[in-house]
Amino acid sequence: MTAAENVCYTLINVPMDSEPPSEISLKNDLEKGDVKLKTEALKKVIIMILNGEKLPGLLMTIIRFVLPLQDHTIKKLLLVFWEIVPKTTPDGRLLQEMILVCDAYRKDLQHPNEFIRGSTLRFLCKLKEAELLEPLMPAIRACLEHRHSYVRRNAVLAIYTIYRNFEHLIPDAPELIHDFLVNEKDASCKRNAFMMLIHADQDRALDYLSTCIDQVQTFGDILQLVIVELIYKVCHANPSERARFIRCIYNLLQSSSPAVKYEAAGTLVTLSSAPTAIKAAAQCYIDLIIKESDNNVKLIVLDRLIELKEHPSHERVLQDLVMDILRVLSTPDLEVRKKTLQLALDLVSSRNVEELVIVLKKEVIKTNNVTEHEDTDKYRQLLVRTLHSCSVRFPDMAANVIPVLMEFLSDNNEAAAADVLEFVREAIQRFDNLRPLIVEKMLEVFHAIKSVKIYRGALWILGEYCSTKEDIQSVMTEVRRSLGEIPIVESEIKKEAGELKPEEEVTVGPAQKLVTEMGTYATQSALSSSRPTKKEEDRPPLRGFLLDGDFFVAASLATTLTKIALRYVSLVQEKKRQNSFIAEAMLLMATILHLGKSSLPKKPITDDDVDRISLCLKVLSECSPLMNDIFNKECRQSLSQMLSAKLEEEKLSQKKESEKRNVTVQPDDPISFMQLTAKNEMSSKEDQFQLSLLAAMGNTQRKEAADPLASKLNKVTQLTGFSDPVYAEAYVHVNQYDIVLDVLVVNQTSDTLQNCTLELATLGDLKLVEKPSPLTLAPHDFANIKANVKVASTENGIIFGNIVYDVSGAASDRNCVVLSDIHIDIMDYIQPASCTDAEFRQMWAEFEWENKVTVNTNIIDLNEYLQHILKSTNMKCLTPEKALSGYCGFMAANLYARSIFGEDALANVSIEKPIHLGPDAPVTGHIRIRAKSQGMALSLGDKINLSQKKTSL
């Protein structure tokens, strides 16, 4: 076993800048110094031994001059010293001096001070030499009967570790501890004793639990946790025991400790799939989420609920608890609310949708005019989307939801209003019976809409779905009201002129005299009393948009006016009224064109908008049947197609989800009968405690064994050449937020290499946690050195360094072997994610770092290239399958991913197939990457550049 692999229990932080003291000065301080000086000297000795110094000459000095001292600090430091000091000779025999130490610890185990006794017992847990422990056994046994619980609980731990390592020293330990447990009153002592019985003698633990199974609720939470673990392990190994202990687990769901409730609920789910058990566990989880204040706890427990939902037979039980789950919405944290709404939406059914909608409507109304929390707007958006999904799945609910949501079209938050608008557009197309209601509500809120984007959408909906004469007249009235006085240019010039009049009068008008309260005269200028300028007065909304230079809304208005005018002509037979309506519509368009060409707006009208308005004027002047069809039928047809494609995609994804969750049994699958199964084959479910321990330690190697390509060998990096005196290679194990480098160092020379040190440095957002300790390598020997590197963000990191060593007996300077660089792959941190188009566009506009990568590949098919990029960058394609299907020689797609650190990465792929170069010409184009941080954008670009070309296997 190499020095680097020696078990170390005590980690001590060492300041690196201090000079190591000499052995002679330390010896002097330990012999002749006072207690304070001896304490400091002992600390220095411990640090030096931890750094690899041997210091054999100080052992007797410490035994003679420090060991007899009664000072508590020194006693504590001595425990650390005896833990780390080498206790054997090079041939493996125990040092003679250790007998003296052993005697000193026998006295400490009988010391009147309980702190000294307890800490000595803790130290004995770390000893690995049976010869040292043997003389101490009677004293350790005696500590079980000490009056103080601190001593007793550490005595139990000491007996457990000694029994586990050297059973022959205390063969009757389980019996001894069982008797101790029966008579013990202290919770921590009982917990330690019970835990020992679980691992050392499970039958005795079960016997004890059987005697007190009715009093389990009265035990302390630390003991209850261990009882839950025992029940889980027993039932896991022997399912026939379930009936015996399931009542106990039910009782523990009522425990006062949140940790016990959480573990008991998790265990109950694995022991029983009966609806009552699932309901009790889910109810327990929901209570925990509501009562716990920590958001991380809420998210973890929510994940457990989501896991429960994934099981087809449990889903129906959880559907009855939707209203309880919605109580979690009282939490202000957006992430918790998001998960809760998603879970509720997955569980909603025709039985509970009405109640769900009532609660969500109340929540939406609550968010109105609430500004104290920054996430209120985002939460409102979430609620709108949830209600949208409910209405699409359960059309009967739409009539209740729409009137409430339409109030939010006039909201200041554009994102929430845009979601409402999208919902209204879908509802008015899908549900014919709701059209009159939606049009009526739309006309009510139309004048209050503040955002130009929402205004455009509202205009389109009114133009498309107003089908009666009255509604069409109402739309025209609203448009006139929103435009203000026309012609716009003339009225605006008049206003400008009207503003100047008071100023002209000022020069002529006399100053006005006023009398104050005190009776004195106050003079006031006629200029200051003039009313506020017209520009400061509220303009009608549409007029305001146009004067600000936003003429896209004018193009939208022209289309709307054309649609309603054409529809009005078909509804009204009277020629005069027809002409009057068309003329009014044409007047509005003409006045807008006039305004656009004038100098009044902040920005002039664009040519595109002029073309659109002119086209609408031409259509109205001619009124041809073909144009009527295009404006009034084709537009709606294209919306209908888009919505049906979207619905189809949603159904397809839901179908895939349900297929994933359905447990399919193949015709030739073997049937397992529990009665006929051997005990070792019965681990149908993996041990959750073992899995969680492995996950915490980062040892999730189960998948690696199944897939040989993902094995360790793929991640081994060669650091030096085969002809170098020291050969080194590293296995890079990425474990979410840190990287473990397992470096194999081989001495290829015939000399002994002393102080062989691995020196590492990092580039990028990486940080080396600790410096690897020096080694001594015998000729042709090898050793493993582990180094931990912390990762703080997603960007390409490089670890570089060298190995330095001294050759034993050589007079030369230190030798150095430079190592190859280790490149850390960012793909380990990037996961595919999804977002809406609106969110994608918003992030695209916000992110300031862009990296443009030119496509340089040997792939000749557009779709194949896209799939290759998705695979190599771990991103998700947001562009629907329908939009990518077919072949036109050009393709554009949006990609999105999120890192485990919460960073977003966006990419837009624009590629084409140059047909003029022949059928075998490779794909050309660009990929634009945007991210919040420069590192992320550059790293993704590098990754794409490296993996663009397809390698033939």
C-alpha positions, 0 to 999 in steps of 0.5 A: 500500500503506497503512502498516498493510499494510507487511510487518513481520518484527520485532515489538517490545513497547513499554511504553505509559506512557513519554513519547516522547523528542524528536528533538534529545535522541536526536540528541545521545545518538547523536552524543556518548554512550558505547556504552550510551547509543547503544544505548538511543537506538537502541532508542528510535528503532526504537520511534518508527519502529514507532509511525509517526514518520518521523525523517528527520533522524536517518538521517545521524547514525546512518550517521556515528556509529553504523554504524562501531561494532563493538559486537555489540548495536549491530550487531544493533539496526542490522539491525532499524533498517535493516529498518523505516526508509523507504529511498525518497523519496516518489516511490519512488527509493532514498535517496542515503544508502542507498549508504553503508549498502550499503557497510557491509553489504558489509564485514559480509559479509566480517567475520571473526566468523561471527555478524555475517556470518550475522545480516547474511545473515538481514537481507538476506532481508528487503530488498525493494530490488534496487538495494541487493542488487545490489552485495552479490551477490559477497559473498553468493556467497562466504559459501557457502564459509565455514568455519562452517555458520551462515554457509553456511545463512543464505547459502543462505536469502539466495540463495533469497529474492533468487532468488525476489524478483529472479531477474535478480540471480542467475539461476544460483541453482538450479545454484549451490545444487545444486553446493553441496548435493552437496558439503555435509556439515552437515544444516541447510545441506543442509536449507535448500539442498534446500528451496530446490531444491524450490521453485525447481527441482524437477527438480534436487531430484529428481535429487539425491534420486535419487543419494542415495535409499539413504542417506536413513535416515542423513540428519538429521531436518530434511532427512528432513522436507523429503524427505517434503514433496518426495515428496508434492508430486511424486507429487501432481502426477505420480502415475506417479512413485509407484513410484519413491519409495514405497520411500523413504517405507517406509524413512522410517517407521523413522526415529528422529524421531517427526515424520518418522515421522508425516509419512511415514505420512501421505504413505504413506497418500495415495500408496498404498491397498495393504493393506501400505502402510495396515498399515505406516502404521497400525503407525507411528501406533500406535508413535508414540501409545505412545512419545510422552509428550505427550497432545496428540500422542497425541490428534492421532495417534489422530485420524489413525487414526480418519480411516484407519478412515473409509475402507471399504477400510482398515477391514479392515486396521485390524481386524487391528491392534485388539490393537495399538491396545489397547496405548494403554490403558496411557496414564493420560489419560482422553480418550486412553483414551476415543478408543482404546476407541471406535476399538477398538469400531468395528473389532471383528469376530467374528474379534477380539472374543474377544481384545478382551474378554479384554483389557478384562476384565483392564483392568476387574480392574486398576481394582478397588480402585485409588484413586491416580488420580481418573479410575479410576472414569470409566475403569471406567465406559468399560470397562463400556460397551465390554464392554456394546456388545461383548456386545450385538453378539456375544451369545456373549461375554456369558457370559464378561463378566457374572460379572466385571462383576457383582462391581462391583455392590457397588462404591462408585462408583455410576455404574460400578455403574449401568452394570453394572446396565443391562448386566445388565438388558439381558443377562438380557432378551435372552439366555434361556440366561444367566438362571440364571447371572445370577440366581445371581451376583446372589444372591451379590453382593446382600448386598454392594450399598452404593448404594440406587439399585443395590439397587432395580435388583437387587431388580427384576431378581431379582423379574422373572427368578427362575422356580424355587422354589429361586430364589424361596426364595433371594430371600426369604431374602436379603430377610429377611437384608437387613431384619434382625429383624422386626417392625422397629419393635418390634426397634428399640425393644427395641434402644433400650431395651437401650442404656439398661440399661448406663447405668442399671447405672452408678449402682449398679455399683461402680467396677472396680479394675485393676492396671497394669504398674507395680503401681499401681491404675488406676480405670476407670468402668463407663460407659466400659467399656460396649460401643459403642452399637447404632446404631454397629453395622452394620445390614443394608443394607435396614434401614439404607436404611429407617431413613435415610428412603429408602422408595422402595426399600420400594415397589420391594421390595413390587413384587418380593415381589408378583411372586415370591409370585404366581409361587410360587403358580403353581409350588407346588400345596400350599395351606399353603406358598402361604399361608405364603409370601404371609403372609410377604411381606405381613408384610414389607410391613406391618412396613415400613408400620408403620416408615414411620408411626413416628418412628424413620426420619429422614424419614417415608414418602411418600404415594406409597410408602404407596399402592404398598405398600398396593396390593401388599398388596391384590393379594396378598390377592386374587390375581386373574388380571388382577393376576398378568398385569400384574405378571408379564407386562406389566412384562417386555413394556414392558422388551422394547419399550424395549430393542428401540426402543433397538436399532432406533435404534442400528441406524439410526444405524449404517446412517446411518454406513455410508451416509455412508462408502460411496462411491456412484457415480451411473450418469451420473458421468464416469469419469476415466482417469489416462492421459487426464487433463491435469496441472492436472486431476489434483489429485484429492486436495487438497494436504495441506501447503497445507491444513494451512498454510491451517488454521493461518492460519485461511484456510479459505475453500474452503467459503465459495465453495461456499455464497454464503449463508456468504460474507463479505458476511453477516458485514460489520457497518456501524460508522458512518453514510454521512453521517459524515466517516469511514465504517467497516465491519468484516468479523468473521472468527471463527477458533476462539480468536480473532476478526479484525476487518478494518475498512475506513475511508473518508475521505469529506471533502476534507481529509487526516486525520492520526493516524486511529486506530481505538480499540477496547474489549471487554466480556465474555471478550474481550481486544484483542491489540494496538492498531491503529497510526495512519494518514494518510488522503488526501482520499476515500482508504480503508484497511484496519485489522486488529485481533485479539481473543482469546476465552477463553470462550463468552459474548456479547461486545461490541466497541465503540469510536470513530475519532479523527483530526486534520484537516490544517491545522485548529486544532481538537481531535481529532475523534471518530466513535463506532462501532456495537457489534459483537456476537460470536455465541456460535454460532460456538463451540457444537457439538452433542454427545451424552451419556448420560441419566445424565450429563445428569441428573448435570450437570443436578444439578451446574450452578448457573446456570439461565436460564428462557426463556418460549416466545414464538413464531409457530410453531404446530407442536411438532415444527417449533418444536423443530427451529427451536430446534435449528437456531438454538442448534446443540444436539443433541436427546438425546430419541430420535425415538420418544419425540417421535413421535406427537401429544399436544399436549405435548412435552418434550425434552433438548438438549445442546451443548459449546463449543470451550472444553469448557463444557457447555450443557444445555437442557430444552424443555417445550412444549404446544399450547393446543388450547382456543385453536384450531388456529392458536394458537402453541406455549407453554411454557418452555425451561430452560437450565443451564450451569456459567458464568453467561455461557453460560446467559445467552448461550444464553437471549439467543440463543433469545429472539432467534431464537424467532420464525420469520421468513418468507423 
